[in-house]
């Protein structure tokens, strides 16, 4: 694993001073505005591309995910409000979504179109299902009829209800064979559940598009494992993407204090949480209490550790010709870090990283490339917005 750290003490000092000044200046500027004004354009300079950031739609309440309809409209989930359609900057609520319990990190979460949406019209949603006593991450699908979701079918729910509020995971990724992956967090209450092979918590599950279990899942036929499990030992994956050139599945995962990870997700593998982790205890900064080691011979190490903390959410891979210098790079959004990291990967190693939009729009919840080749970004605030990052002049 390669870390990108400056080695010259003087550079570190001057870098810290410059960063502090930039943060203070940004704070002063943000006191007078809600990040970017509606419709405004913010020029963005990067190492290899010129870009500009445009606000597409405001007035969103803790949005979580975005999907792109063929007619140019966008679907956006909001944790406490449900599902909305964005059309020319205007937000319209979609009725008919299943009941969801919005507490803490829970609510309406991911939204993804079926790869054959043009033929079948299926829209997939994840959400926290339950009540104030217990919730589970769940997956449904339905079709859009005007501003209503119809033909709603529940496809899957996690098998262990837990006190609501934390670590739902809930990103969905369709694979080329028509199956889908759904990430499920460890739910925060008992981290060692991520090593319980009959518990969906702390796993990536693989399902057919109707919610059934694929016959070639890695643990089908093994009574010691839940058959839906694709990989396990995860803490809380909130970014997942398939690289179109290599077919590799990349995921960004929350650690505790430190220990945020970029993982190459492989079938049947154990990713270690909480037995093996690079993270520390929140309260003491000592090794995490349940951890036995930082590395384990029978468990997968992360490809990259995000230092300093990223608090990752949202992950995209850049394709097409609108950002040619970024072709094949990953864009990893950060909540606490309020930035996007552009990652260059060679031979399963991160060889370069660039920081984008640091502090410009606050906490970043989702990052996705649209059909037009632009990068669409959701920030995570009470009064949030959808932004478009497009090539500049």
SVG drawing of the C-alpha trace seen along z (x, -y; Angstrom):
<svg xmlns="http://www.w3.org/2000/svg" viewBox="-48 -38 61 65">
<polyline fill="none" stroke="black" stroke-width="0.4" points="0.0,0.0 1.4,-3.4 0.7,-6.5 1.1,-10.0 2.9,-11.9 5.2,-14.9 8.6,-14.0 10.2,-17.5 9.4,-19.0 9.6,-22.5 7.0,-21.8 4.8,-20.2 4.9,-23.4 4.3,-25.8 1.6,-23.5 -0.1,-23.5 0.0,-27.3 -1.3,-27.7 -4.0,-25.2 -5.0,-26.9 -5.2,-30.3 -7.3,-28.8 -9.7,-27.2 -10.1,-30.4 -10.7,-32.4 -13.2,-29.8 -15.0,-30.0 -15.3,-33.8 -16.6,-33.5 -19.1,-30.8 -20.6,-33.0 -22.1,-35.2 -23.5,-32.5 -24.7,-28.9 -21.6,-27.7 -22.6,-28.5 -25.6,-30.5 -28.2,-28.9 -27.1,-28.9 -23.7,-30.3 -20.5,-29.1 -17.4,-28.4 -14.1,-28.0 -12.1,-25.0 -8.4,-24.6 -6.9,-21.1 -3.5,-19.7 -4.5,-18.5 -7.9,-19.8 -9.8,-23.1 -13.3,-22.8 -16.2,-24.7 -18.8,-23.8 -22.4,-24.7 -25.4,-24.4 -28.1,-22.4 -30.8,-22.4 -31.0,-23.7 -33.4,-23.3 -32.5,-19.6 -32.6,-18.2 -29.8,-15.8 -29.8,-14.2 -28.1,-10.8 -28.0,-9.6 -28.6,-10.5 -29.7,-8.6 -30.2,-9.8 -33.4,-9.2 -33.1,-8.8 -35.1,-12.0 -32.5,-14.2 -34.4,-14.4 -32.6,-13.3 -33.8,-11.2 -32.5,-12.3 -33.2,-10.6 -33.4,-12.7 -33.0,-10.9 -36.0,-12.3 -38.2,-13.3 -38.0,-10.3 -37.5,-10.4 -37.7,-13.5 -37.5,-14.3 -35.2,-17.2 -36.3,-18.8 -34.6,-22.0 -33.7,-22.8 -37.1,-22.2 -37.8,-19.5 -41.0,-17.4 -41.7,-14.8 -42.3,-11.2 -45.2,-9.6 -45.7,-5.9 -42.3,-5.1 -42.3,-2.5 -42.5,-3.6 -39.0,-4.3 -37.6,-5.3 -35.5,-8.4 -33.3,-8.6 -29.6,-9.4 -27.9,-8.0 -31.1,-6.2 -33.9,-7.1 -34.3,-6.9 -30.8,-6.1 -29.6,-4.8 -31.4,-5.0 -30.2,-3.1 -31.8,-2.3 -31.9,1.2 -29.4,1.6 -32.4,2.4 -34.4,-0.5 -35.5,-1.5 -37.2,1.9 -38.5,2.6 -38.6,-0.8 -37.3,0.6 -36.0,-1.8 -34.2,-0.3 -34.2,-2.0 -32.5,-1.2 -33.8,-2.5 -34.0,-1.9 -37.1,0.2 -38.6,0.5 -39.4,-1.8 -37.9,-3.4 -37.1,0.0 -35.2,1.6 -34.5,1.1 -32.9,3.0 -31.4,1.9 -33.9,3.0 -34.1,3.0 -37.2,2.4 -37.9,1.7 -40.8,-0.1 -41.7,-2.0 -42.2,-5.7 -45.7,-6.7 -45.8,-10.5 -44.8,-11.5 -45.8,-8.3 -43.8,-5.0 -46.0,-2.0 -45.6,1.8 -43.4,1.6 -41.8,4.9 -39.7,5.5 -36.7,7.6 -34.5,8.0 -34.0,7.0 -31.1,7.6 -31.7,10.5 -30.8,8.9 -32.9,5.9 -30.9,3.4 -31.4,0.3 -31.9,-2.4 -29.5,-5.2 -26.1,-3.9 -24.1,-2.2 -26.6,-1.2 -24.1,-1.0 -26.8,-0.7 -25.0,-1.4 -26.2,0.6 -24.1,1.6 -25.3,3.6 -22.8,6.0 -22.5,7.0 -24.2,10.4 -27.4,8.6 -26.9,9.3 -26.5,6.6 -24.3,5.9 -25.7,4.1 -23.5,2.9 -24.6,3.4 -22.9,1.7 -22.1,3.4 -24.9,1.3 -22.6,-0.2 -23.9,1.6 -21.7,4.8 -18.8,4.5 -17.9,8.2 -21.2,9.0 -19.2,8.2 -17.4,11.5 -20.6,13.5 -21.0,15.3 -24.8,15.8 -25.4,12.1 -25.9,9.8 -24.4,6.9 -20.9,5.8 -21.2,7.5 -21.7,7.0 -24.6,9.2 -25.1,10.3 -28.6,10.8 -30.4,11.4 -32.4,8.4 -35.6,9.9 -33.9,10.3 -33.3,14.1 -29.9,15.6 -27.6,16.3 -26.6,20.0 -22.9,19.1 -22.6,16.9 -19.4,17.9 -21.1,19.4 -24.2,21.1 -24.6,24.5 -22.5,23.8 -24.7,23.8 -22.1,21.7 -22.8,18.7 -25.8,16.7 -26.2,17.5 -26.5,13.8 -23.0,12.9 -20.5,11.9 -17.8,10.6 -17.8,9.8 -15.8,8.1 -16.8,4.6 -17.5,1.7 -19.6,-0.6 -19.2,-0.8 -20.8,-4.0 -19.1,-4.1 -18.9,-1.3 -18.2,-1.2 -17.1,1.2 -14.2,0.1 -15.3,0.5 -11.9,1.3 -10.6,3.8 -13.9,5.1 -12.6,4.5 -15.0,3.6 -13.7,0.7 -15.3,-0.3 -14.7,-3.1 -15.3,-2.2 -15.6,-4.1 -13.1,-3.2 -13.3,-4.4 -10.8,-7.2 -8.6,-6.9 -8.7,-3.6 -10.9,-4.8 -10.3,-2.4 -10.2,-1.9 -10.9,1.8 -10.8,4.1 -13.9,6.2 -13.5,9.9 -16.0,12.7 -15.7,14.8 -13.1,12.7 -13.0,11.4 -12.0,7.8 -11.1,8.0 -13.3,5.6 -13.1,5.4 -10.4,8.1 -7.9,6.3 -8.1,2.6 -5.8,-0.4 -8.2,-2.6 -8.1,-3.8 -10.6,-4.1 -12.7,-7.3 -12.3,-8.2 -8.7,-7.2 -6.9,-7.1 -5.6,-3.7 -6.0,-0.6 -9.7,0.3 -10.8,2.4 -12.0,5.4 -9.0,5.4 -6.4,8.2 -4.0,6.8 -3.5,4.3 -3.0,7.0 -4.1,10.6 -2.8,13.3 -6.3,14.7 -7.9,11.3 -7.8,8.7 -5.8,5.5 -7.1,2.3 -5.4,1.1 -5.2,-2.4 -5.8,-4.1 -7.2,-7.6 -5.0,-9.9 -6.1,-12.2 -9.7,-11.0 -12.0,-11.2 -15.3,-9.8 -16.0,-8.4 -19.3,-8.5 -19.9,-8.4 -17.5,-6.9 -17.3,-7.3 -14.9,-6.3 -14.2,-8.8 -14.8,-7.7 -15.3,-9.4 -13.6,-12.4 -14.9,-15.3 -12.1,-15.0 -9.4,-13.1 -6.6,-13.6 -8.8,-11.8 -9.7,-8.9 -10.0,-5.7 -9.4,-7.6 -11.6,-7.2 -13.3,-10.1 -14.0,-9.5 -16.3,-11.9 -15.6,-12.8 -18.1,-13.9 -16.0,-15.1 -13.1,-16.0 -15.4,-18.1 -13.5,-17.2 -13.2,-14.8 -10.0,-12.8 -9.0,-11.9 -7.2,-8.6 -4.8,-7.2 -4.5,-3.4 -1.9,-1.2 -1.5,2.5 -3.9,2.3 -1.8,-0.5 -2.8,-4.1 0.1,-6.0 -1.2,-9.5 -4.0,-11.5 -5.3,-15.0 -7.7,-17.0 -10.7,-18.6 -13.3,-21.1 -11.9,-21.2 -14.4,-23.1 -16.2,-24.5 -19.6,-22.8 -19.2,-21.2 -19.8,-17.5 -20.0,-15.5 -22.5,-12.6 -22.6,-11.3 -20.4,-11.5 -21.5,-10.1 -20.7,-10.6 -23.8,-11.5 -24.7,-10.3 -23.3,-13.7 -19.8,-12.9 -20.1,-15.6 -19.5,-14.8 -22.6,-15.2 -22.2,-15.8 -24.6,-16.0 -23.6,-17.7 -25.0,-16.6 -26.7,-19.5 -30.1,-20.6 -30.2,-23.0 -28.1,-21.1 -27.8,-21.1 -27.0,-19.1 -23.9,-20.3 -22.4,-19.6 -18.6,-19.6 -18.0,-20.2 -15.0,-21.1 -14.0,-24.8 -12.6,-27.1"/>
</svg>
